[in-house]
Amino acid sequence: MAHDITQLQIDVLNELRSHPRSYISMQRLAENTSHSPQRIARALKELENWGYRFLHDSASGVRYISSPDVLFPHEIELGLEARIIAQNIYSLDRVSSTNTLAHKYAEQGQPEGTLIIAERQTAGKGRFGRSWHSPAGCGLYFSLILRPPIPPAQAPGISLIAALSVVEAIRASSKLKAQVKWPNDVLCDGHKVAGVLTELAAELDRVRYVVVGIGINVNHEAADFPPTLRDKASSLRQCVGTPLHRIKLLQLVLSRFEINYLRFVHCGLKDAIKSIRRYSSVLGKPVSFQINGNHQQGRAVDIDGNGMLVVEVNGKTMTLGSGEISLAENY
Ligand code: BTN
């Protein structure tokens, strides 16, 4: 079910927010929204039940104070700096997986940039068939539908720029030195705080569409993770020490992603690669990985212009296309 407030509630909010420091009388709210004062009073009560805060004064009227951190489309749109990404938003209280729903919507012809986001996922998907733990209200779980005019072989670059965009957004909104763990994880203080699952629908030489799914552990506390994940995973809240505003972070990720994505479509990873290298958690480190079932060890020496990881193994260099690597010392 769609996760949003009514048009009347949005109109009331817009009126109040357009005069952030003043009271507005119920009479004026009623006139400007073409509804009765009784309906306005009911709308305000319902907004307060969602967590919006207002000051009420019997003589002067109502004044806007603050919004809850709930993923309503109009809250995501407000102040979002993007012109393609998230111009079309589906927000749900609960979904099996935003990626699964995004595939369905992409097949139905939803446009490039469509955002599907949920407060919780009941069957969130991770890479390699793993699940992505998605408890209600504390994380960001969302997918974007993209229709890039690129050959399928270039699509893995989208995972890298998605991870880079998350890193840039975290760095811009906190003091955390977030890092990209090639190819598509995000680490803070050595712990995984976000992951990207990019899925492709393609013909041999043409991408039909891409679903890029991003999961960010924002306000989880230790108890929100299953015990098996507590060693490796963390949340931004655990790293910073205080809760973060999810919508502000989401808006930053989306606007960074739009910039990086448009550059990627235009000239591949050329513009992003410097930042991907600068923020990499693996370069210069010993890594272990598997090729054709064989366990190998080496040292990560570069991420090349195509986004491949260059690894030195016994004095020889080899290039890894995707898959999973582990940093030799824990991570
Ligand atoms: C990984 O690190 O294994 C990738 C995790 C990706 C999780 C996100 S949450 C939103 C989107 N919907 C899903 O079912 N998965 C991705």
Residues whose N, C-alpha, C, O or C-beta is under 5 A from the ligand:
A	BS01	BTN	S97 T98 N99 A123 G124 K125 G126 R127 W132 Y141 F142 G195 V196 L197 G213 I214 G215
